[in-house]
Amino acid sequence: MIHGEPQEYHRACFGYYGEELNMAKTVLMVDDEATQLRIMESVVSRMGYRVRTASDGDEAVHILLNKGGDQIDLLLLDLSMPRMGGIEVLQKIRPSLPALPVIVLTAHSSLSNVVEAMQAGANDFISKPASAEKLRTAINAALANTTLVGEIDNVTEAFEGENGFDALIGSSPAIQESIRMARKAARANIPVLIEGESGVGKEMFARAIHNASPRAGKPFIAVNCGAIPENLVESILFGHEKGAFTGASDKHVGKFQEASGGTLFLDEVGELPLDIQVKLLRAIQESEVDPVGASAPIKVDIRLISATNSNLSQSVKIGDFREDLYYRLNVFPLSLPPLRNRTGDIPALASHFVKVISTAENLPANAISSAAVNLLTGYHWPGNIRQLQNAIFRAVVMCEGDQLSADDFAHIISDGPSASAGMPPQGAANAAQGVEGALTLIGASGHVRNFAEMEREIIQFAINHHDGKMSEIARCLGIGRSTLYRKLDEYGLENR
């Protein structure tokens, strides 16, 4: 937590989910781009995590495999770096650090890049530049041992082609009420503020409102305010003249001008700096913008839709968001439900995602087994629809049968009691010997046994118990098949 920040502010900005995970956690960031590294360091530090940085793969490997490496709780790793790239870093550290959560950063999240990173041991991936929301969601999910939250470029493009209300899938009362309100918003030209957790589909709703409005066919310009470096926000939104500042070699048309005649969607609007909030308020009130270095303002005609996953009213109370701007944006509030409040929609969403992803990647559109549907419906989905979409993606890519089974969703971890809760107390550890499947925690020396030794024993028992069925073994152990095969090699185990 930042010094001097009240607890209420931290919860409003980052939520209880992240708050439970970041206590005393250390994140190692690796990127050869100094500017990107500084931006990520600032964002992740604000989330309450300790941060260490490395400017290349060699430095990262040295930190992780030498004294102090065991104090790193999560690795943020750039995929493309000179000399030693992210894949090579993974290959070097995974034998010694098999359980370290790793999120790779990639400028091109193609299918081949993502699959290669996953096979090398990555838990998740984020497209660069990484927004504050994406970093927050991915880090929290990785530390909670949940599924990936990244987005594949061509799959994302396929979903962006679905722009109308007909593309909003779900018959539950919660989502139907949101759709009903959104249709009302589409008929007017007033500002809309969409509120909801990360991954609930705020941009999908914004596009649907635009395409059902009188401005349909005109530009829809989406801006992720949390992904813009603070010193470039004004130029990105309002534009600049040639020579307005060092590096301004050409005139730049801002997003307001690009969207003129259509709709401007400001995602993560709560991330805007206070000085930019003043200029945004003026642009809304006067319907004009002042490009940096321009001699006169420029008139614009936009319909504004904003979105946030934080509590803006709380940000107003503590002075982090202007009250007058808040009321300008919040003319028509629209709240979107989290996926856990509409679990009845999951089967339809899953089937739709299988179809779209299979088409985009030229893969078989396999049916989903009833056992898999039950597994998906029973999961809590902290990353909401985006997380479900990526769980389906991973299953479609990795599926070896003619339908998606529960085994293909081995990476979905239930929220039942932890395994440690069921272990015997220390005094009873050795008393459990002789019971089939019992794990002896105390060795002959009287000390707790080495973790790697116990892990090897657990995997060997799982191989015997499940007759060498690797998908079933991975699912029961709560790890991916690629991770399981890597551990077989690491421990010199053989599949039956």
MOSULHU-V998597 format. One record per run of one state. SS is the DSSP state (H for helix, E for strand, L for the rest). FROM is the first residue (numbers start at 0). TO is the last residue. If there is no record, write none. Layout:
# MOSULHU-V998597
ss=[SS,SS]
from=[FROM,FROM]
to=[TO,TO]
This chain:
# MOSULHU-V998597
ss=[L,H,L,E,L,H,L,E,L,H,L,H,L,E,L,H,L,E,L,H,L,E,L,H,L,H,L,H,L,H,L,E,L,H,L,E,H,L,H,L,E,L,E,L,H,L,E,L,H,L,H,L,E,L,E,L,E,L,E,L,H,L,H,L,E,L,H,L,H,L,E,L,H,L,H,L,E,L,H,L,H,L,H,L,H,L,E,L,E,L,H,L,H,L,H,L]
from=[0,6,19,25,30,33,46,49,54,56,65,68,71,73,78,85,93,100,106,110,120,123,127,131,143,152,160,164,167,172,187,191,195,201,211,219,224,227,229,238,239,240,251,252,254,258,262,267,268,271,273,286,287,289,291,292,297,299,302,308,311,317,322,329,331,335,338,341,342,361,366,368,369,378,383,398,402,404,405,409,418,422,425,428,429,432,441,442,447,448,450,465,469,477,480,491]
to=[5,18,24,29,32,45,48,53,55,64,67,70,72,77,84,92,99,105,109,119,122,126,130,142,151,159,163,166,171,186,190,194,200,210,218,223,226,228,237,238,239,250,251,253,257,261,266,267,270,272,285,286,288,290,291,296,298,301,307,310,316,321,328,330,334,337,340,341,360,365,367,368,377,382,397,401,403,404,408,417,421,424,427,428,431,440,441,446,447,449,464,468,476,479,490,495]
